[in-house]
């Protein structure tokens, strides 16, 4: 019984540790940033203050009754004084904020004064200067901490109680002395030789954790000076629970810390993935059906983020045939969605913003029109609006992806049977009337459609909502509805499904949106794979039209389902898109190839030569 309790205790402790680590990033804000050698910044004090930093540091030398600020005595300039560069601005902000250092009363600021020589003279000048600033010495949001040259702990009591002193976690302080310790500071190089790349060695990690633990046990914050100063180093220091992150790069650290809430995602509910049979996977055989699944704006980083969030499980990763699609358009190294999926739909590279036309604006025949000649039916689904670039590429022809009304009108002449997505401005009353006159049934709610009879257009507002906004199982339900109709066509079918809002997660640099949308999409991938196993004549292809956001993954936990990333842009990139395939002829989708080859490989799988 005792052993059982021990096992339970260990399990709970580990679970607690992982939870703490997962949430650790979320406790960091710009108020956990320390501006090291702040006086070397272009605008000392103000750059760090306006960034919301919680700590700034100034090196001082006593010169003729003043404290001059500089790194060495050779660099000192008479008008660069502690008062002019720091005490005056601090005083100004406290008065402006009615007794607080920041407008937010709970935000604090450490002013570290690094004494370079003769601490007794320096402290005498400092205390004399501070007598002129009662608003500073009386402000609870400001902590003046003496670092560098400083008195021994037993002498702390000889100085005004508004002065605090830098501490050492390895020293023993009496209760009264500890009250005067403002922060603990440690030279990281005294503990480890880590250069900031990768992670520290286990024994080095333990030494840093031990120093942090000693500080926190005494209810004190800690910083490490001499620490590497770039993204991976910051991540590791946060993982080690370091309170203040030193930097000389204020804008970079500010951007990084402010983005954490959008760059971190922890999944609250993972799902089981489908177990494929692989019976028909990879065999050379003509297919009747092709299901093309397009998670907009995704490549390997996005997939692996979602894979991590689902605790190391993902349907798409159970596809053995993998490749890479080159995404450049006719006139740009970096494509947009319009030429991206025009390449899939027609086999031709075209200009950015062009939909279903070549580089001179000539209409191209898309897959639905080509295969209709063989008696095959087609259906298109999107979580964007029904005239978005990706679905439009399979039924419309325009040199401007934003021409929603003319794009919608083109559906009248398309051979596509079913179009499902969100509402569009292109679905005007005039176009509605023309569509009805062309025997297209129009619905504004997916749930209102139990059975599809003829040509059908569904423009459901729920389609355009995010998963986090309540879209629920809309995509899976749309997939089931369209599949149940198309599979009745004995000669076969083509289905294209776009997860539009994965791209939105990349554009908005929102990892939660990206991951939740991609996980919703992946559950539909499992449905497609299951159908392919049952049908044995169906090829499933998963490919993004481009990558969005320049996502990198900085940390994560496959057991706990959390992931921490960073975005380099809010737009598309030139990174090739990952390709996955399952079913007959899936091996044709391995290696690296042009995005236009998706089109030709689909037609070849049907046995159609073009």
Rosetta blueprint (number, residue, H / E / L):
1 X L
2 X H
3 X H
4 X H
5 X H
6 X H
7 X H
8 X H
9 X H
10 X H
11 X H
12 X H
13 X H
14 X H
15 X H
16 X H
17 X H
18 X H
19 X H
20 X H
21 X H
22 X H
23 X H
24 X H
25 X H
26 X H
27 X H
28 X L
29 X L
30 X H
31 X H
32 X H
33 X E
34 X E
35 X E
36 X L
37 X L
38 X H
39 X H
40 X H
41 X L
42 X L
43 X L
44 X L
45 X L
46 X H
47 X H
48 X H
49 X H
50 X H
51 X H
52 X L
53 X L
54 X L
55 X E
56 X E
57 X E
58 X E
59 X E
60 X E
61 X E
62 X E
63 X E
64 X L
65 X L
66 X E
67 X E
68 X E
69 X E
70 X L
71 X L
72 X L
73 X H
74 X H
75 X H
76 X L
77 X L
78 X L
79 X L
80 X L
81 X E
82 X H
83 X H
84 X H
85 X H
86 X H
87 X H
88 X H
89 X H
90 X H
91 X H
92 X H
93 X H
94 X H
95 X H
96 X H
97 X L
98 X L
99 X L
100 X L
101 X L
102 X L
103 X L
104 X L
105 X L
106 X L
107 X L
108 X L
109 X E
110 X E
111 X E
112 X E
113 X E
114 X E
115 X E
116 X L
117 X L
118 X L
119 X H
120 X H
121 X H
122 X H
123 X H
124 X H
125 X H
126 X H
127 X H
128 X H
129 X H
130 X H
131 X L
132 X L
133 X L
134 X H
135 X H
136 X H
137 X H
138 X L
139 X L
140 X L
141 X L
142 X E
143 X E
144 X E
145 X E
146 X E
147 X E
148 X E
149 X L
150 X L
151 X L
152 X L
153 X H
154 X H
155 X H
156 X H
157 X H
158 X H
159 X L
160 X L
161 X L
162 X L
163 X E
164 X E
165 X E
166 X E
167 X E
168 X L
169 X L
170 X L
171 X L
172 X L
173 X L
174 X L
175 X H
176 X H
177 X H
178 X H
179 X H
180 X L
181 X E
182 X E
183 X E
184 X E
185 X E
186 X E
187 X E
188 X H
189 X H
190 X H
191 X L
192 X L
193 X L
194 X L
195 X L
196 X L
197 X L
198 X L
199 X L
200 X L
201 X L
202 X H
203 X H
204 X H
205 X H
206 X H
207 X H
208 X H
209 X H
210 X H
211 X H
212 X H
213 X H
214 X H
215 X H
216 X H
217 X H
218 X L
219 X L
220 X L
221 X L
222 X E
223 X E
224 X E
225 X E
226 X L
227 X L
228 X L
229 X L
230 X L
231 X H
232 X H
233 X H
234 X H
235 X H
236 X H
237 X H
238 X H
239 X H
240 X L
241 X L
242 X L
243 X L
244 X E
245 X E
246 X E
247 X E
248 X L
249 X L
250 X H
251 X H
252 X H
253 X H
254 X H
255 X H
256 X H
257 X H
258 X H
259 X L
260 X H
261 X H
262 X H
263 X H
264 X E
265 X E
266 X E
267 X L
268 X L
269 X L
270 X L
271 X L
272 X L
273 X L
274 X L
275 X L
276 X L
277 X L
278 X L
279 X L
280 X L
281 X L
282 X L
283 X L
284 X L
285 X L
286 X L
287 X L
288 X L
289 X E
290 X E
291 X E
292 X E
293 X E
294 X E
295 X E
296 X L
297 X L
298 X L
299 X L
300 X H
301 X H
302 X H
303 X H
304 X H
305 X H
306 X H
307 X H
308 X H
309 X H
310 X L
311 X L
312 X L
313 X L
314 X L
315 X H
316 X H
317 X H
318 X H
319 X L
320 X L
321 X E
322 X E
323 X E
324 X E
325 X E
326 X E
327 X L
328 X L
329 X L
330 X L
331 X L
332 X L
333 X L
334 X L
335 X L
336 X L
337 X H
338 X H
339 X H
340 X H
341 X H
342 X H
343 X H
344 X H
345 X H
346 X H
347 X L
348 X L
349 X L
350 X L
351 X L
352 X L
353 X L
354 X L
355 X E
356 X L
357 X E
358 X L
359 X L
360 X L
361 X L
362 X L
363 X E
364 X L
365 X L
366 X L
367 X H
368 X H
369 X H
370 X H
371 X H
372 X H
373 X L
374 X L
375 X L
376 X L
377 X E
378 X E
379 X E
380 X E
381 X E
382 X E
383 X E
384 X E
385 X E
386 X L
387 X L
388 X L
389 X H
390 X H
391 X H
392 X H
393 X L
394 X L
395 X L
396 X L
397 X L
398 X E
399 X L
400 X L
401 X L
402 X L
403 X L
404 X H
405 X H
406 X H
407 X H
408 X H
409 X H
410 X H
411 X H
412 X H
413 X H
414 X L
415 X L
416 X L
417 X L
418 X E
419 X E
420 X E
421 X E
422 X E
423 X L
424 X L
425 X L
426 X L
427 X L
428 X L
429 X H
430 X H
431 X H
432 X H
433 X H
434 X H
435 X H
436 X H
437 X H
438 X L
439 X L
440 X L
441 X E
442 X E
443 X E
444 X L
445 X L
446 X H
447 X H
448 X H
449 X L
450 X L
451 X L
452 X L
453 X L
454 X L
455 X L
456 X E
457 X E
458 X E
459 X E
460 X L
461 X H
462 X H
463 X H
464 X H
465 X L
466 X L
467 X H
468 X H
469 X H
470 X L
471 X L
472 X L
473 X L
474 X H
475 X H
476 X H
477 X H
478 X H
479 X H
480 X H
481 X H
482 X H
483 X H
484 X H
485 X H
486 X H
487 X L
488 X L
489 X L
490 X L
491 X L
492 X L
493 X E
494 X E
495 X E
496 X E
497 X E
498 X E
499 X E
500 X L
501 X H
502 X H
503 X H
504 X H
505 X H
506 X H
507 X H
508 X L
509 X L
510 X L
511 X H
512 X H
513 X H
514 X H
515 X H
516 X H
517 X H
518 X H
519 X H
520 X H
521 X H
522 X H
523 X H
524 X H
525 X H
526 X H
527 X H
528 X H
529 X H
530 X H
531 X H
532 X H
533 X H
534 X H
535 X H
536 X L
537 X L
538 X E
539 X E
540 X E
541 X E
542 X E
543 X E
544 X L
545 X L
546 X L
547 X E
548 X E
549 X L
550 X L
551 X E
552 X E
553 X E
554 X E
555 X E
556 X E
557 X E
558 X L
559 X L
560 X L
561 X L
562 X E
563 X E
564 X E
565 X E
566 X E
567 X E
568 X L
569 X L
570 X L
571 X L
572 X E
573 X E
574 X L
575 X L
576 X L
577 X E
578 X E
579 X E
580 X E
581 X E
582 X E
583 X L
584 X L
585 X L
586 X H
587 X H
588 X H
589 X H
590 X L
591 X E
592 X E
593 X E
594 X E
595 X L
596 X H
597 X H
598 X H
599 X H
600 X H
601 X H
602 X H
603 X H
604 X H
605 X H
606 X H
607 X L
608 X L
609 X L
610 X L
